[in-house]
Amino acid sequence: MGYRKVAYLVVFMVIVSSLLILFKPSIERKKSVEYYGEVIKLPEPSFKGEMSVEEAIAKRRSIRSYKNEPLTLEQLSQLLWASQGITEERRKFRSAPSAGATYPFETYVVVGNVDGLTPGVYHYDPFEHSLTLIKEGDFREDLKKAALNQDWVGKAAINIVLVAFYERTTNYYGERGVRYVHMEAGHIGQNIYLQATALGLGTVAVGAFHDDEVAEVVETEGAPLYIFPVGIPG
């Protein structure tokens, strides 16, 4: 491909990205997955913490051992906001960058031990900063089996499951969009790591699992890419 064709392609992609960002609220609202179970409004997230970004980066580690103690609803709220929360109300930009603001990820939480929250599988709605109950019950053991029996998945107070809907991004960027989705998974994952560290919690990125079995646990048609067990370090 000649220099001029490459330049035209770059200009075209910039224009598409700009248009996506400009019209993003209506696009995202239309494509979000909807559930109709009990809705739990989460506490408002805090925008100022006790640990600096620099300290959180320095202290970030993968932690696989957790105490059998509950998380608070405030901690869960903060983690979900850091992962995919709205940070700009007018255009609905989120906490993690996304190619063309296409936001291909949906966030699910397998809750086992959170004060004031019934164990179950939940879907996070970033627009309302709320959880919708998909099904009630403690499904951590099912998720553990789907994740090749990794103990930390079964023992964590919660598991955050990131699920990709590739077409949201590939519809605009073609095959290149697959790479952008994977980049975004990394952005979200690091946010979860740093927020967990700042809250004094432990987490680890889990990528080894049977995709179809994880999808069955959280009842999604998307592609699970990451599981983040979170708990109080043991």
KOLVEXKE-793969 format. One record per residue: residue number from 0; residue in three letters; x, y, z of N, C-alpha, C in turn. Coordinates in steps of 0.02 Angstrom, whole numbers. Example, Ala and Ser with C-alpha at 12.3 -4.5 7.8 and 13.67 -1.06 7.14 Angstrom:
BEGIN
+-----+------+--------+--------+--------+--------+--------+--------+--------+--------+--------+
: seq : type :   n.px :   n.py :   n.pz :  ca.px :  ca.py :  ca.pz :   c.px :   c.py :   c.pz :
+-----+------+--------+--------+--------+--------+--------+--------+--------+--------+--------+
:   0 :  ALA :    660 :   -284 :    390 :    615 :   -225 :    390 :    660 :   -165 :    390 :
:   1 :  SER :    642 :   -112 :    354 :    684 :    -53 :    357 :    645 :      2 :    394 :
+-----+------+--------+--------+--------+--------+--------+--------+--------+--------+--------+
end
This chain:
BEGIN
+-----+------+--------+--------+--------+--------+--------+--------+--------+--------+--------+
: seq : type :   n.px :   n.py :   n.pz :  ca.px :  ca.py :  ca.pz :   c.px :   c.py :   c.pz :
+-----+------+--------+--------+--------+--------+--------+--------+--------+--------+--------+
:   0 :  MET :     42 :    -60 :      0 :      0 :      0 :      0 :     44 :     62 :      0 :
:   1 :  GLY :     31 :    109 :    -46 :     71 :    169 :    -51 :     59 :    217 :      6 :
:   2 :  TYR :    105 :    265 :     11 :    102 :    315 :     65 :     36 :    353 :     63 :
:   3 :  ARG :     14 :    372 :      2 :    -47 :    412 :     -5 :   -108 :    373 :     18 :
:   4 :  LYS :   -111 :    307 :      1 :   -167 :    266 :     22 :   -168 :    258 :     98 :
:   5 :  VAL :   -109 :    250 :    128 :   -105 :    244 :    201 :   -130 :    308 :    233 :
:   6 :  ALA :   -109 :    366 :    205 :   -131 :    431 :    232 :   -206 :    438 :    227 :
:   7 :  TYR :   -236 :    418 :    171 :   -308 :    421 :    163 :   -343 :    377 :    214 :
:   8 :  LEU :   -315 :    317 :    225 :   -345 :    270 :    273 :   -344 :    299 :    343 :
:   9 :  VAL :   -287 :    329 :    361 :   -282 :    359 :    428 :   -333 :    416 :    436 :
:  10 :  VAL :   -339 :    459 :    385 :   -387 :    514 :    388 :   -458 :    487 :    395 :
:  11 :  PHE :   -473 :    434 :    357 :   -540 :    405 :    360 :   -555 :    378 :    430 :
:  12 :  MET :   -507 :    343 :    460 :   -517 :    315 :    527 :   -525 :    370 :    579 :
:  13 :  VAL :   -488 :    425 :    572 :   -496 :    481 :    618 :   -565 :    511 :    613 :
:  14 :  ILE :   -591 :    519 :    551 :   -657 :    546 :    540 :   -711 :    501 :    571 :
:  15 :  VAL :   -704 :    435 :    560 :   -752 :    388 :    588 :   -751 :    391 :    664 :
:  16 :  SER :   -691 :    393 :    694 :   -685 :    397 :    767 :   -717 :    460 :    793 :
:  17 :  SER :   -706 :    516 :    758 :   -735 :    579 :    780 :   -811 :    577 :    778 :
:  18 :  LEU :   -839 :    548 :    725 :   -912 :    543 :    719 :   -940 :    497 :    773 :
:  19 :  LEU :   -905 :    442 :    787 :   -928 :    397 :    839 :   -930 :    431 :    907 :
:  20 :  ILE :   -878 :    471 :    921 :   -875 :    506 :    984 :   -931 :    558 :    988 :
:  21 :  LEU :   -942 :    593 :    932 :   -992 :    645 :    930 :  -1062 :    618 :    943 :
:  22 :  PHE :  -1078 :    560 :    913 :  -1145 :    532 :    920 :  -1148 :    473 :    968 :
:  23 :  LYS :  -1098 :    466 :   1008 :  -1090 :    408 :   1051 :  -1147 :    394 :   1100 :
:  24 :  PRO :  -1178 :    443 :   1135 :  -1230 :    426 :   1183 :  -1287 :    385 :   1154 :
:  25 :  SER :  -1312 :    404 :   1094 :  -1367 :    367 :   1064 :  -1345 :    298 :   1040 :
:  26 :  ILE :  -1284 :    293 :   1014 :  -1258 :    229 :    992 :  -1252 :    180 :   1050 :
:  27 :  GLU :  -1223 :    204 :   1105 :  -1211 :    161 :   1162 :  -1276 :    140 :   1196 :
:  28 :  ARG :  -1322 :    186 :   1204 :  -1386 :    170 :   1234 :  -1422 :    115 :   1195 :
:  29 :  LYS :  -1418 :    119 :   1130 :  -1453 :     72 :   1087 :  -1423 :      2 :   1092 :
:  30 :  LYS :  -1358 :     -2 :   1101 :  -1325 :    -67 :   1098 :  -1316 :   -101 :   1165 :
:  31 :  SER :  -1326 :    -66 :   1220 :  -1315 :    -96 :   1285 :  -1362 :   -155 :   1296 :
:  32 :  VAL :  -1337 :   -205 :   1330 :  -1378 :   -263 :   1348 :  -1426 :   -243 :   1404 :
:  33 :  GLU :  -1487 :   -266 :   1400 :  -1537 :   -248 :   1451 :  -1560 :   -310 :   1488 :
:  34 :  TYR :  -1569 :   -302 :   1554 :  -1596 :   -355 :   1596 :  -1654 :   -326 :   1636 :
:  35 :  TYR :  -1698 :   -370 :   1661 :  -1760 :   -346 :   1690 :  -1771 :   -373 :   1761 :
:  36 :  GLY :  -1718 :   -393 :   1796 :  -1725 :   -417 :   1864 :  -1724 :   -359 :   1914 :
:  37 :  GLU :  -1718 :   -377 :   1977 :  -1715 :   -327 :   2030 :  -1656 :   -280 :   2019 :
:  38 :  VAL :  -1666 :   -215 :   2027 :  -1614 :   -166 :   2016 :  -1590 :   -139 :   2084 :
:  39 :  ILE :  -1525 :   -139 :   2094 :  -1495 :   -113 :   2156 :  -1453 :    -52 :   2139 :
:  40 :  LYS :  -1474 :      5 :   2163 :  -1436 :     66 :   2153 :  -1373 :     64 :   2197 :
:  41 :  LEU :  -1315 :     76 :   2166 :  -1253 :     73 :   2203 :  -1237 :    140 :   2236 :
:  42 :  PRO :  -1199 :    140 :   2291 :  -1177 :    203 :   2321 :  -1137 :    243 :   2271 :
:  43 :  GLU :  -1140 :    308 :   2277 :  -1102 :    351 :   2231 :  -1027 :    338 :   2241 :
:  44 :  PRO :   -989 :    334 :   2186 :   -917 :    323 :   2192 :   -882 :    385 :   2217 :
:  45 :  SER :   -824 :    374 :   2247 :   -783 :    429 :   2270 :   -733 :    447 :   2215 :
:  46 :  PHE :   -720 :    511 :   2206 :   -673 :    534 :   2156 :   -606 :    556 :   2186 :
:  47 :  LYS :   -599 :    544 :   2250 :   -536 :    561 :   2284 :   -523 :    509 :   2338 :
:  48 :  GLY :   -465 :    475 :   2333 :   -450 :    422 :   2380 :   -391 :    440 :   2425 :
:  49 :  GLU :   -374 :    392 :   2469 :   -319 :    403 :   2516 :   -252 :    383 :   2487 :
:  50 :  MET :   -251 :    346 :   2431 :   -188 :    323 :   2402 :   -179 :    356 :   2334 :
:  51 :  SER :   -119 :    381 :   2321 :   -105 :    413 :   2257 :   -100 :    361 :   2201 :
:  52 :  VAL :   -107 :    384 :   2139 :    -99 :    340 :   2082 :    -29 :    309 :   2083 :
:  53 :  GLU :     21 :    349 :   2099 :     90 :    324 :   2099 :     99 :    268 :   2150 :
:  54 :  GLU :     69 :    277 :   2209 :     75 :    226 :   2261 :     38 :    162 :   2241 :
:  55 :  ALA :    -20 :    170 :   2210 :    -58 :    112 :   2189 :    -20 :     73 :   2135 :
:  56 :  ILE :     13 :    108 :   2089 :     53 :     74 :   2038 :    110 :     36 :   2070 :
:  57 :  ALA :    143 :     67 :   2118 :    200 :     35 :   2152 :    179 :    -26 :   2192 :
:  58 :  LYS :    119 :    -25 :   2221 :     97 :    -79 :   2264 :     57 :   -133 :   2228 :
:  59 :  ARG :     39 :   -121 :   2165 :     -3 :   -168 :   2128 :     30 :   -236 :   2121 :
:  60 :  ARG :     -5 :   -288 :   2143 :     19 :   -356 :   2136 :    -41 :   -402 :   2119 :
:  61 :  SER :    -27 :   -460 :   2091 :    -79 :   -510 :   2081 :    -85 :   -550 :   2146 :
:  62 :  ILE :   -144 :   -548 :   2175 :   -156 :   -580 :   2240 :   -209 :   -634 :   2232 :
:  63 :  ARG :   -192 :   -695 :   2253 :   -236 :   -752 :   2243 :   -263 :   -783 :   2308 :
:  64 :  SER :   -246 :   -753 :   2364 :   -268 :   -780 :   2428 :   -312 :   -728 :   2463 :
:  65 :  TYR :   -374 :   -749 :   2482 :   -422 :   -702 :   2511 :   -451 :   -730 :   2576 :
:  66 :  LYS :   -465 :   -684 :   2622 :   -499 :   -703 :   2684 :   -573 :   -715 :   2670 :
:  67 :  ASN :   -603 :   -755 :   2713 :   -675 :   -767 :   2707 :   -713 :   -711 :   2742 :
:  68 :  GLU :   -706 :   -651 :   2714 :   -738 :   -592 :   2742 :   -773 :   -554 :   2686 :
:  69 :  PRO :   -827 :   -519 :   2703 :   -866 :   -486 :   2651 :   -835 :   -420 :   2628 :
:  70 :  LEU :   -849 :   -402 :   2566 :   -836 :   -335 :   2542 :   -896 :   -291 :   2561 :
:  71 :  THR :   -885 :   -226 :   2562 :   -941 :   -180 :   2572 :   -971 :   -162 :   2504 :
:  72 :  LEU :  -1032 :   -138 :   2506 :  -1065 :   -115 :   2445 :  -1028 :    -55 :   2416 :
:  73 :  GLU :   -998 :    -15 :   2459 :   -959 :     43 :   2437 :   -897 :     21 :   2398 :
:  74 :  GLN :   -865 :    -32 :   2422 :   -806 :    -57 :   2387 :   -825 :    -85 :   2318 :
:  75 :  LEU :   -879 :   -122 :   2316 :   -903 :   -149 :   2252 :   -920 :    -92 :   2204 :
:  76 :  SER :   -954 :    -42 :   2229 :   -972 :     16 :   2188 :   -910 :     49 :   2159 :
:  77 :  GLN :   -859 :     58 :   2200 :   -798 :     91 :   2177 :   -762 :     50 :   2124 :
:  78 :  LEU :   -759 :    -15 :   2133 :   -727 :    -59 :   2084 :   -762 :    -57 :   2016 :
:  79 :  LEU :   -828 :    -59 :   2018 :   -866 :    -59 :   1955 :   -861 :      9 :   1920 :
:  80 :  TRP :   -862 :     62 :   1959 :   -852 :    128 :   1929 :   -784 :    133 :   1896 :
:  81 :  ALA :   -732 :    108 :   1930 :   -664 :    110 :   1901 :   -659 :     69 :   1838 :
:  82 :  SER :   -699 :     16 :   1834 :   -694 :    -28 :   1775 :   -728 :      3 :   1714 :
:  83 :  GLN :   -790 :     27 :   1723 :   -829 :     50 :   1665 :   -875 :    108 :   1682 :
:  84 :  GLY :   -863 :    142 :   1738 :   -908 :    195 :   1759 :   -906 :    257 :   1714 :
:  85 :  ILE :   -960 :    295 :   1716 :   -965 :    357 :   1677 :   -924 :    411 :   1711 :
:  86 :  THR :   -881 :    444 :   1672 :   -838 :    497 :   1699 :   -852 :    565 :   1666 :
:  87 :  GLU :   -896 :    566 :   1618 :   -914 :    628 :   1584 :   -987 :    623 :   1565 :
:  88 :  GLU :  -1029 :    661 :   1599 :  -1101 :    651 :   1594 :  -1131 :    667 :   1526 :
:  89 :  ARG :  -1108 :    720 :   1493 :  -1141 :    741 :   1432 :  -1132 :    690 :   1376 :
:  90 :  ARG :  -1070 :    668 :   1365 :  -1057 :    621 :   1311 :  -1049 :    549 :   1335 :
:  91 :  LYS :  -1056 :    539 :   1400 :  -1056 :    473 :   1430 :   -990 :    436 :   1420 :
:  92 :  PHE :   -934 :    472 :   1421 :   -870 :    439 :   1419 :   -860 :    399 :   1483 :
:  93 :  ARG :   -819 :    346 :   1477 :   -810 :    301 :   1534 :   -739 :    305 :   1562 :
:  94 :  SER :   -728 :    266 :   1615 :   -665 :    269 :   1651 :   -607 :    239 :   1612 :
:  95 :  ALA :   -621 :    196 :   1564 :   -569 :    165 :   1523 :   -577 :    187 :   1450 :
:  96 :  PRO :   -523 :    202 :   1415 :   -529 :    224 :   1345 :   -554 :    169 :   1299 :
:  97 :  SER :   -590 :    190 :   1247 :   -619 :    142 :   1200 :   -613 :    170 :   1129 :
:  98 :  ALA :   -593 :    129 :   1082 :   -585 :    151 :   1012 :   -651 :    178 :    986 :
:  99 :  GLY :   -651 :    242 :    966 :   -711 :    273 :    940 :   -768 :    276 :    988 :
: 100 :  ALA :   -754 :    268 :   1053 :   -807 :    267 :   1105 :   -861 :    216 :   1088 :
: 101 :  THR :   -839 :    158 :   1062 :   -887 :    105 :   1045 :   -904 :     60 :   1104 :
: 102 :  TYR :   -863 :     59 :   1155 :   -875 :     23 :   1218 :   -903 :    -47 :   1208 :
: 103 :  PRO :   -861 :    -94 :   1188 :   -885 :   -162 :   1173 :   -896 :   -206 :   1234 :
: 104 :  PHE :   -880 :   -181 :   1294 :   -883 :   -225 :   1353 :   -946 :   -215 :   1395 :
: 105 :  GLU :   -971 :   -272 :   1420 :  -1021 :   -274 :   1472 :   -989 :   -305 :   1533 :
: 106 :  THR :  -1008 :   -281 :   1592 :   -978 :   -303 :   1654 :  -1029 :   -343 :   1695 :
: 107 :  TYR :  -1008 :   -403 :   1715 :  -1050 :   -446 :   1756 :  -1014 :   -458 :   1823 :
: 108 :  VAL :  -1052 :   -469 :   1875 :  -1022 :   -483 :   1941 :  -1053 :   -545 :   1970 :
: 109 :  VAL :  -1011 :   -593 :   1987 :  -1034 :   -653 :   2022 :  -1021 :   -639 :   2096 :
: 110 :  VAL :  -1074 :   -625 :   2132 :  -1070 :   -603 :   2203 :  -1079 :   -663 :   2249 :
: 111 :  GLY :  -1032 :   -669 :   2296 :  -1038 :   -721 :   2346 :  -1042 :   -695 :   2416 :
: 112 :  ASN :  -1005 :   -639 :   2429 :  -1000 :   -615 :   2498 :   -991 :   -539 :   2499 :
: 113 :  VAL :  -1047 :   -505 :   2495 :  -1048 :   -431 :   2498 :  -1101 :   -411 :   2548 :
: 114 :  ASP :  -1083 :   -370 :   2597 :  -1131 :   -347 :   2647 :  -1190 :   -312 :   2614 :
: 115 :  GLY :  -1250 :   -334 :   2630 :  -1310 :   -301 :   2606 :  -1330 :   -319 :   2535 :
: 116 :  LEU :  -1297 :   -369 :   2506 :  -1313 :   -388 :   2437 :  -1323 :   -463 :   2432 :
: 117 :  THR :  -1380 :   -484 :   2406 :  -1395 :   -555 :   2399 :  -1346 :   -588 :   2351 :
: 118 :  PRO :  -1317 :   -646 :   2369 :  -1274 :   -681 :   2321 :  -1311 :   -695 :   2256 :
: 119 :  GLY :  -1276 :   -687 :   2202 :  -1307 :   -698 :   2137 :  -1263 :   -673 :   2081 :
: 120 :  VAL :  -1288 :   -676 :   2021 :  -1254 :   -651 :   1961 :  -1289 :   -586 :   1942 :
: 121 :  TYR :  -1249 :   -533 :   1934 :  -1276 :   -466 :   1920 :  -1244 :   -437 :   1857 :
: 122 :  HIS :  -1281 :   -392 :   1826 :  -1256 :   -353 :   1769 :  -1249 :   -280 :   1791 :
: 123 :  TYR :  -1192 :   -250 :   1775 :  -1180 :   -180 :   1794 :  -1203 :   -133 :   1739 :
: 124 :  ASP :  -1244 :    -84 :   1758 :  -1267 :    -32 :   1713 :  -1228 :     31 :   1728 :
: 125 :  PRO :  -1180 :     51 :   1685 :  -1139 :    110 :   1700 :  -1179 :    175 :   1696 :
: 126 :  PHE :  -1233 :    177 :   1656 :  -1272 :    238 :   1648 :  -1309 :    255 :   1713 :
: 127 :  GLU :  -1334 :    205 :   1747 :  -1371 :    216 :   1809 :  -1328 :    201 :   1871 :
: 128 :  HIS :  -1268 :    177 :   1860 :  -1224 :    153 :   1914 :  -1264 :    107 :   1961 :
: 129 :  SER :  -1289 :     54 :   1931 :  -1331 :      7 :   1968 :  -1317 :    -64 :   1946 :
: 130 :  LEU :  -1342 :   -111 :   1986 :  -1337 :   -182 :   1970 :  -1407 :   -209 :   1956 :
: 131 :  THR :  -1412 :   -253 :   1907 :  -1474 :   -288 :   1894 :  -1463 :   -362 :   1908 :
: 132 :  LEU :  -1505 :   -391 :   1949 :  -1499 :   -461 :   1967 :  -1520 :   -505 :   1908 :
: 133 :  ILE :  -1475 :   -548 :   1885 :  -1491 :   -595 :   1832 :  -1518 :   -660 :   1861 :
: 134 :  LYS :  -1484 :   -685 :   1912 :  -1509 :   -745 :   1946 :  -1480 :   -747 :   2017 :
: 135 :  GLU :  -1520 :   -771 :   2062 :  -1501 :   -772 :   2133 :  -1466 :   -838 :   2150 :
: 136 :  GLY :  -1416 :   -834 :   2195 :  -1380 :   -894 :   2218 :  -1305 :   -882 :   2216 :
: 137 :  ASP :  -1269 :   -924 :   2250 :  -1196 :   -919 :   2252 :  -1166 :   -962 :   2196 :
: 138 :  PHE :  -1144 :   -930 :   2143 :  -1120 :   -966 :   2084 :  -1043 :   -965 :   2079 :
: 139 :  ARG :  -1010 :   -950 :   2135 :   -937 :   -948 :   2133 :   -906 :  -1016 :   2117 :
: 140 :  GLU :   -936 :  -1068 :   2143 :   -909 :  -1135 :   2130 :   -918 :  -1154 :   2057 :
: 141 :  ASP :   -974 :  -1135 :   2027 :   -986 :  -1148 :   1956 :   -934 :  -1110 :   1914 :
: 142 :  LEU :   -922 :  -1047 :   1933 :   -873 :  -1008 :   1897 :   -803 :  -1037 :   1905 :
: 143 :  LYS :   -788 :  -1060 :   1965 :   -723 :  -1092 :   1978 :   -713 :  -1153 :   1932 :
: 144 :  LYS :   -763 :  -1195 :   1926 :   -759 :  -1254 :   1882 :   -748 :  -1232 :   1810 :
: 145 :  ALA :   -783 :  -1179 :   1789 :   -774 :  -1154 :   1721 :   -705 :  -1126 :   1710 :
: 146 :  ALA :   -673 :  -1103 :   1765 :   -606 :  -1074 :   1762 :   -553 :  -1125 :   1781 :
: 147 :  LEU :   -562 :  -1186 :   1760 :   -513 :  -1240 :   1769 :   -496 :  -1252 :   1842 :
: 148 :  ASN :   -547 :  -1242 :   1886 :   -541 :  -1256 :   1958 :   -487 :  -1214 :   1993 :
: 149 :  GLN :   -479 :  -1153 :   1972 :   -433 :  -1108 :   2006 :   -466 :  -1085 :   2072 :
: 150 :  ASP :   -434 :  -1103 :   2128 :   -463 :  -1093 :   2194 :   -484 :  -1021 :   2209 :
: 151 :  TRP :   -442 :   -974 :   2186 :   -455 :   -904 :   2202 :   -521 :   -879 :   2173 :
: 152 :  VAL :   -542 :   -909 :   2119 :   -607 :   -891 :   2090 :   -664 :   -912 :   2136 :
: 153 :  GLY :   -657 :   -970 :   2166 :   -709 :   -995 :   2212 :   -709 :   -962 :   2280 :
: 154 :  LYS :   -651 :   -935 :   2301 :   -645 :   -908 :   2369 :   -652 :   -832 :   2372 :
: 155 :  ALA :   -647 :   -798 :   2316 :   -653 :   -725 :   2316 :   -724 :   -704 :   2336 :
: 156 :  ALA :   -729 :   -646 :   2367 :   -795 :   -620 :   2386 :   -838 :   -607 :   2325 :
: 157 :  ILE :   -806 :   -582 :   2272 :   -841 :   -570 :   2208 :   -795 :   -588 :   2151 :
: 158 :  ASN :   -824 :   -597 :   2093 :   -786 :   -604 :   2031 :   -816 :   -557 :   1979 :
: 159 :  ILE :   -774 :   -512 :   1954 :   -795 :   -468 :   1900 :   -779 :   -502 :   1834 :
: 160 :  VAL :   -829 :   -509 :   1791 :   -820 :   -543 :   1727 :   -830 :   -492 :   1671 :
: 161 :  LEU :   -778 :   -483 :   1631 :   -781 :   -436 :   1574 :   -799 :   -475 :   1511 :
: 162 :  VAL :   -854 :   -454 :   1479 :   -880 :   -489 :   1421 :   -880 :   -441 :   1361 :
: 163 :  ALA :   -851 :   -464 :   1306 :   -845 :   -422 :   1246 :   -899 :   -438 :   1195 :
: 164 :  PHE :   -925 :   -385 :   1164 :   -969 :   -390 :   1106 :   -930 :   -358 :   1049 :
: 165 :  TYR :   -892 :   -399 :   1014 :   -843 :   -375 :    965 :   -875 :   -331 :    911 :
: 166 :  GLU :   -936 :   -348 :    892 :   -966 :   -313 :    835 :   -976 :   -239 :    848 :
: 167 :  ARG :   -980 :   -219 :    910 :   -987 :   -147 :    924 :   -927 :   -107 :    897 :
: 168 :  THR :   -869 :   -139 :    898 :   -809 :   -106 :    875 :   -792 :   -126 :    803 :
: 169 :  THR :   -799 :   -190 :    787 :   -781 :   -212 :    719 :   -829 :   -186 :    666 :
: 170 :  ASN :   -890 :   -167 :    685 :   -936 :   -137 :    637 :   -908 :    -73 :    608 :
: 171 :  TYR :   -864 :    -40 :    645 :   -835 :     24 :    623 :   -763 :     18 :    601 :
: 172 :  TYR :   -726 :    -30 :    629 :   -655 :    -35 :    614 :   -636 :   -100 :    579 :
: 173 :  GLY :   -685 :   -141 :    563 :   -669 :   -203 :    529 :   -629 :   -249 :    574 :
: 174 :  GLU :   -588 :   -291 :    542 :   -548 :   -340 :    580 :   -501 :   -307 :    629 :
: 175 :  ARG :   -479 :   -247 :    614 :   -435 :   -211 :    659 :   -468 :   -199 :    727 :
: 176 :  GLY :   -534 :   -196 :    726 :   -571 :   -185 :    788 :   -561 :   -239 :    840 :
: 177 :  VAL :   -545 :   -300 :    818 :   -531 :   -354 :    866 :   -473 :   -335 :    910 :
: 178 :  ARG :   -421 :   -307 :    879 :   -362 :   -285 :    918 :   -382 :   -230 :    967 :
: 179 :  TYR :   -425 :   -184 :    945 :   -445 :   -129 :    988 :   -484 :   -154 :   1049 :
: 180 :  VAL :   -525 :   -206 :   1039 :   -562 :   -234 :   1094 :   -515 :   -264 :   1146 :
: 181 :  HIS :   -464 :   -299 :   1122 :   -415 :   -329 :   1168 :   -374 :   -276 :   1205 :
: 182 :  MET :   -359 :   -221 :   1170 :   -325 :   -165 :   1204 :   -369 :   -138 :   1260 :
: 183 :  GLU :   -433 :   -131 :   1245 :   -479 :   -103 :   1295 :   -485 :   -149 :   1356 :
: 184 :  ALA :   -483 :   -214 :   1345 :   -485 :   -260 :   1402 :   -427 :   -246 :   1450 :
: 185 :  GLY :   -368 :   -232 :   1421 :   -310 :   -216 :   1463 :   -320 :   -151 :   1501 :
: 186 :  HIS :   -350 :   -101 :   1468 :   -362 :    -37 :   1503 :   -408 :    -48 :   1563 :
: 187 :  ILE :   -462 :    -85 :   1552 :   -511 :    -97 :   1606 :   -479 :   -137 :   1662 :
: 188 :  GLY :   -442 :   -189 :   1642 :   -410 :   -231 :   1691 :   -362 :   -194 :   1737 :
: 189 :  GLN :   -323 :   -149 :   1708 :   -276 :   -111 :   1749 :   -313 :    -64 :   1797 :
: 190 :  ASN :   -369 :    -37 :   1773 :   -409 :      5 :   1818 :   -434 :    -35 :   1879 :
: 191 :  ILE :   -456 :    -97 :   1866 :   -479 :   -140 :   1921 :   -422 :   -155 :   1969 :
: 192 :  TYR :   -364 :   -171 :   1941 :   -305 :   -185 :   1983 :   -289 :   -125 :   2028 :
: 193 :  LEU :   -285 :    -65 :   1998 :   -264 :     -7 :   2036 :   -316 :     14 :   2087 :
: 194 :  GLN :   -381 :      9 :   2069 :   -433 :     26 :   2117 :   -434 :    -23 :   2175 :
: 195 :  ALA :   -427 :    -88 :   2160 :   -424 :   -137 :   2214 :   -365 :   -123 :   2261 :
: 196 :  THR :   -308 :   -107 :   2233 :   -249 :    -91 :   2273 :   -263 :    -31 :   2318 :
: 197 :  ALA :   -292 :     21 :   2290 :   -307 :     82 :   2328 :   -356 :     70 :   2384 :
: 198 :  LEU :   -400 :     19 :   2376 :   -449 :      2 :   2427 :   -424 :    -48 :   2478 :
: 199 :  GLY :   -361 :    -71 :   2469 :   -334 :   -121 :   2514 :   -359 :   -191 :   2499 :
: 200 :  LEU :   -382 :   -202 :   2439 :   -408 :   -267 :   2418 :   -359 :   -302 :   2371 :
: 201 :  GLY :   -372 :   -365 :   2359 :   -329 :   -403 :   2314 :   -368 :   -429 :   2254 :
: 202 :  THR :   -334 :   -433 :   2197 :   -364 :   -462 :   2138 :   -311 :   -493 :   2094 :
: 203 :  VAL :   -332 :   -531 :   2044 :   -287 :   -561 :   1996 :   -324 :   -569 :   1930 :
: 204 :  ALA :   -291 :   -556 :   1875 :   -321 :   -564 :   1809 :   -321 :   -637 :   1790 :
: 205 :  VAL :   -379 :   -664 :   1776 :   -387 :   -734 :   1757 :   -409 :   -738 :   1685 :
: 206 :  GLY :   -370 :   -771 :   1644 :   -387 :   -779 :   1574 :   -395 :   -851 :   1553 :
: 207 :  ALA :   -381 :   -898 :   1599 :   -385 :   -970 :   1584 :   -454 :   -996 :   1605 :
: 208 :  PHE :   -497 :  -1007 :   1557 :   -564 :  -1034 :   1573 :   -596 :  -1058 :   1508 :
: 209 :  HIS :   -650 :  -1096 :   1517 :   -690 :  -1118 :   1460 :   -741 :  -1063 :   1444 :
: 210 :  ASP :   -734 :  -1031 :   1387 :   -775 :   -973 :   1370 :   -850 :   -988 :   1374 :
: 211 :  ASP :   -870 :  -1044 :   1345 :   -942 :  -1059 :   1343 :   -970 :  -1072 :   1413 :
: 212 :  GLU :   -930 :  -1102 :   1457 :   -953 :  -1116 :   1525 :   -959 :  -1052 :   1566 :
: 213 :  VAL :   -912 :  -1006 :   1558 :   -916 :   -942 :   1593 :   -977 :   -903 :   1567 :
: 214 :  ALA :   -987 :   -904 :   1502 :  -1044 :   -869 :   1472 :  -1110 :   -897 :   1499 :
: 215 :  GLU :  -1111 :   -963 :   1510 :  -1172 :   -994 :   1537 :  -1184 :   -972 :   1609 :
: 216 :  VAL :  -1131 :   -966 :   1648 :  -1138 :   -945 :   1718 :  -1169 :   -875 :   1723 :
: 217 :  VAL :  -1143 :   -829 :   1682 :  -1168 :   -760 :   1686 :  -1226 :   -746 :   1638 :
: 218 :  GLU :  -1244 :   -796 :   1599 :  -1300 :   -792 :   1552 :  -1291 :   -733 :   1503 :
: 219 :  THR :  -1240 :   -739 :   1462 :  -1225 :   -688 :   1413 :  -1214 :   -720 :   1344 :
: 220 :  GLU :  -1227 :   -682 :   1292 :  -1213 :   -704 :   1224 :  -1147 :   -676 :   1199 :
: 221 :  GLY :  -1114 :   -636 :   1241 :  -1050 :   -608 :   1223 :   -993 :   -656 :   1236 :
: 222 :  ALA :   -931 :   -631 :   1225 :   -871 :   -672 :   1234 :   -834 :   -652 :   1298 :
: 223 :  PRO :   -834 :   -694 :   1349 :   -796 :   -678 :   1410 :   -721 :   -675 :   1395 :
: 224 :  LEU :   -688 :   -622 :   1418 :   -617 :   -614 :   1407 :   -576 :   -615 :   1471 :
: 225 :  TYR :   -606 :   -594 :   1525 :   -569 :   -587 :   1588 :   -615 :   -604 :   1647 :
: 226 :  ILE :   -585 :   -634 :   1698 :   -617 :   -640 :   1764 :   -570 :   -607 :   1814 :
: 227 :  PHE :   -598 :   -565 :   1856 :   -559 :   -533 :   1910 :   -589 :   -552 :   1977 :
: 228 :  PRO :   -562 :   -603 :   2010 :   -583 :   -617 :   2080 :   -559 :   -559 :   2124 :
: 229 :  VAL :   -600 :   -539 :   2171 :   -581 :   -486 :   2217 :   -600 :   -505 :   2288 :
: 230 :  GLY :   -554 :   -494 :   2334 :   -567 :   -508 :   2404 :   -518 :   -472 :   2449 :
: 231 :  ILE :   -528 :   -481 :   2514 :   -481 :   -453 :   2563 :   -420 :   -499 :   2565 :
: 232 :  PRO :   -360 :   -473 :   2553 :   -301 :   -516 :   2551 :   -293 :   -559 :   2614 :
: 233 :  GLY :   -278 :   -623 :   2604 :   -271 :   -669 :   2659 :   -198 :   -683 :   2676 :
+-----+------+--------+--------+--------+--------+--------+--------+--------+--------+--------+
end
